[in-house]
Amino acid sequence: MSLYFDNNDLFDADGHLTDDGLYALKDGTLDDLGALEAAEHLSFCDYCLLRYTELIDAAPACLQQPMRDLIPQVQNLMRLRRFRIMTNRYVSAAAAVVLCFMLWGFVSMGGSQRAAQRAIQPAEPRASFGQWVNATVGDFYAGLGDAFDQFTQAAGNGLAQLQHKDDGGQPAKGD
């Protein structure tokens, strides 16, 4: 005797699920193909779906409840996911702030050198706040330009060294 319901008895002559087929679906004794056919049929046949829901509703209350309470487990997963999302956001924001401050410090070193050079020059009348902001922003952009120039020069020197190695150690033309 087979554990599974015979799929040939799943549908009646009118194309609806038989009572035995509905019970087999409810009890889980359909094989994979039969369960797939029954689920597909229930997705479009309102008559069989109504019969199947009445069959489930008629089951004792103890069978209608889940075997265990899933709410605490789902809530813990939601808390963990929320913590990960918030942590990722704050870590990303903190990394961006640190990177900005590092870039500001790196680029403004050139500006602080310019400010030191200006301090050596004879004293000028005290500048207004707007002039100070303009000078600071100008120093920032000048420092940024210097940083890019230094980067471009370092990259050019590195490329020249690579080209020099590729030429077999012979000095490149113009060296």
C-alpha positions as CSV (number, residue, x, y, z in Angstrom):
1,M,0.0,0.0,0.0
2,S,1.4,3.4,-1.0
3,L,1.6,6.4,1.4
4,Y,0.5,8.8,-1.3
5,F,-2.9,9.4,-2.8
6,D,-3.5,8.2,-6.3
7,N,-3.4,11.2,-8.6
8,N,-5.9,9.6,-11.0
9,D,-8.6,10.1,-8.3
10,L,-7.7,13.7,-7.7
11,F,-10.3,15.2,-10.1
12,D,-13.9,14.3,-10.9
13,A,-15.5,14.2,-14.3
14,D,-16.4,17.9,-14.1
15,G,-12.8,18.9,-13.5
16,H,-13.1,19.7,-9.8
17,L,-11.2,18.2,-7.0
18,T,-12.8,15.2,-5.4
19,D,-13.6,15.1,-1.7
20,D,-10.9,12.4,-1.3
21,G,-8.5,14.7,-3.2
22,L,-9.3,17.6,-0.8
23,Y,-8.7,15.4,2.2
24,A,-5.5,14.1,0.7
25,L,-4.4,17.7,0.2
26,K,-5.3,18.7,3.7
27,D,-3.6,15.6,5.2
28,G,-0.4,16.1,3.0
29,T,-0.7,12.6,1.4
30,L,-0.4,14.0,-2.2
31,D,2.9,13.5,-4.0
32,D,4.7,16.6,-5.4
33,L,2.9,16.4,-8.7
34,G,-0.5,16.0,-7.2
35,A,0.1,18.8,-4.7
36,L,1.2,21.1,-7.5
37,E,-1.9,20.2,-9.6
38,A,-4.2,20.7,-6.7
39,A,-2.6,24.1,-5.8
40,E,-2.8,25.2,-9.4
41,H,-6.5,24.2,-9.5
42,L,-7.3,26.0,-6.3
43,S,-5.7,29.2,-7.6
44,F,-8.4,29.6,-10.3
45,C,-11.4,27.5,-9.1
46,D,-13.5,29.4,-6.6
47,Y,-15.8,26.4,-6.0
48,C,-13.0,24.0,-5.0
49,L,-11.3,26.8,-3.0
50,L,-14.5,27.4,-1.0
51,R,-14.8,23.6,-0.3
52,Y,-11.2,23.4,0.8
53,T,-11.5,26.4,3.2
54,E,-14.7,24.9,4.7
55,L,-12.8,21.7,5.2
56,I,-10.0,23.5,7.0
57,D,-12.4,25.6,9.0
58,A,-14.1,22.4,10.2
59,A,-10.9,21.1,11.6
60,P,-10.5,21.2,15.4
61,A,-9.1,24.4,16.8
62,C,-5.9,22.7,18.0
63,L,-5.1,21.8,14.3
64,Q,-5.8,25.4,13.1
65,Q,-3.1,26.9,15.4
66,P,0.5,26.8,14.5
67,M,2.6,24.2,16.3
68,R,4.6,26.9,18.0
69,D,4.4,30.7,18.4
70,L,6.5,32.4,15.7
71,I,5.9,36.0,16.9
72,P,8.9,36.2,19.3
73,Q,11.2,34.6,16.7
74,V,10.0,37.0,13.9
75,Q,10.3,40.0,16.3
76,N,13.9,39.1,17.2
77,L,14.8,38.8,13.5
78,M,13.2,42.2,12.8
79,R,15.1,43.8,15.7
80,L,18.4,42.2,14.4
81,R,17.7,43.5,10.9
82,R,16.8,47.0,12.1
83,F,20.0,47.1,14.2
84,R,22.1,46.1,11.1
85,I,20.4,48.7,8.9
86,M,20.9,51.5,11.4
87,T,24.4,50.4,12.2
88,N,25.3,50.3,8.5
89,R,23.8,53.8,8.0
90,Y,25.7,55.3,11.0
91,V,29.0,53.6,10.2
92,S,28.7,54.8,6.6
93,A,28.0,58.4,7.7
94,A,30.8,58.3,10.3
95,A,33.2,57.0,7.7
96,A,32.2,59.8,5.3
97,V,32.7,62.5,8.0
98,V,36.1,61.1,8.9
99,L,37.1,61.0,5.3
100,C,36.0,64.6,4.8
101,F,38.0,65.8,7.8
102,M,41.0,63.9,6.7
103,L,40.7,65.4,3.2
104,W,40.2,68.8,4.7
105,G,43.3,68.4,6.8
106,F,45.3,67.1,4.0
107,V,44.3,69.8,1.5
108,S,44.4,72.6,4.1
109,M,48.0,71.9,5.0
110,G,48.9,73.8,1.9
111,G,46.6,76.6,3.0
112,S,48.1,76.8,6.5
113,Q,51.5,77.1,4.9
114,R,50.2,80.0,2.8
115,A,48.7,81.5,5.9
116,A,52.0,81.2,7.7
117,Q,53.7,83.0,4.8
118,R,51.1,85.8,5.0
119,A,51.8,86.1,8.7
120,I,55.4,86.8,8.0
121,Q,54.5,89.6,5.7
122,P,54.0,93.1,7.2
123,A,50.8,93.4,9.2
124,E,47.8,94.5,7.3
125,P,44.6,96.0,8.7
126,R,42.3,93.4,10.2
127,A,40.1,91.7,7.5
128,S,36.4,91.5,7.8
129,F,34.6,88.2,8.3
130,G,33.7,88.0,4.6
131,Q,37.3,88.6,3.5
132,W,38.5,85.9,6.0
133,V,36.0,83.4,4.6
134,N,37.1,84.3,1.0
135,A,40.7,83.8,2.0
136,T,40.1,80.5,3.8
137,V,38.0,79.1,0.9
138,G,40.6,80.4,-1.6
139,D,43.3,78.7,0.5
140,F,41.3,75.5,0.5
141,Y,40.9,75.4,-3.3
142,A,44.5,76.3,-3.8
143,G,45.5,73.5,-1.4
144,L,43.2,71.1,-3.3
145,G,44.8,72.2,-6.6
146,D,48.3,71.7,-5.1
147,A,47.3,68.2,-3.9
148,F,46.0,67.3,-7.4
149,D,49.2,68.7,-9.0
150,Q,51.3,66.7,-6.6
151,F,49.2,63.6,-7.3
152,T,49.5,64.2,-11.1
153,Q,53.3,64.7,-10.7
154,A,53.7,61.5,-8.6
155,A,51.6,59.5,-11.1
156,G,53.6,60.9,-14.0
157,N,56.9,59.9,-12.2
158,G,55.5,56.4,-11.6
159,L,54.5,56.0,-15.2
160,A,57.9,57.2,-16.3
161,Q,59.6,54.6,-14.0
162,L,57.4,51.9,-15.4
163,Q,58.1,52.9,-19.0
164,H,61.8,53.0,-18.1
165,K,61.6,49.4,-16.8
166,D,59.7,48.3,-19.9
167,D,62.4,49.7,-22.1
168,G,64.9,47.3,-20.6
169,G,66.6,49.7,-18.2
170,Q,67.6,52.1,-21.0
171,P,66.9,55.7,-20.2
172,A,63.9,57.0,-22.0
173,K,64.4,59.6,-24.7
174,G,64.6,63.0,-23.1
175,D,66.0,61.7,-19.7
